[in-house]
């Protein structure tokens, strides 16, 4: 299996409606930390998951245009995962639609 395929499979699990296992999350973090290409693919997969309403909300949250909101928000979140700033519990909070001050700051780029 190619690295790109692995990246997409892991990213889909983390960035879709399913809550990932801690093992999946840890594998994803390791992948992101070691590969800029994996980070790019994860951002692309994240952006694909946005619809019009979500994009508008993210525009407000990220203080960007609706057009750029998904890309900016996904970039910030994936970078936070790779750096360790966003934790497994943060991913679970997002999946459960429970925004926290920490997550809001991440999406705002603070």
Secondary structure, DSSP 8 states (H G I E B T S, - for coil): --HHHHHHHHHHHHHSSS---HHHHHHHHHHHHH-HHHHHHHHHHHHHT--HHHHHHHHHHHTS-HHHHHHHHHHHHHHHHHHTSS-HHHHHHHHTT---HHHHHHHHT-
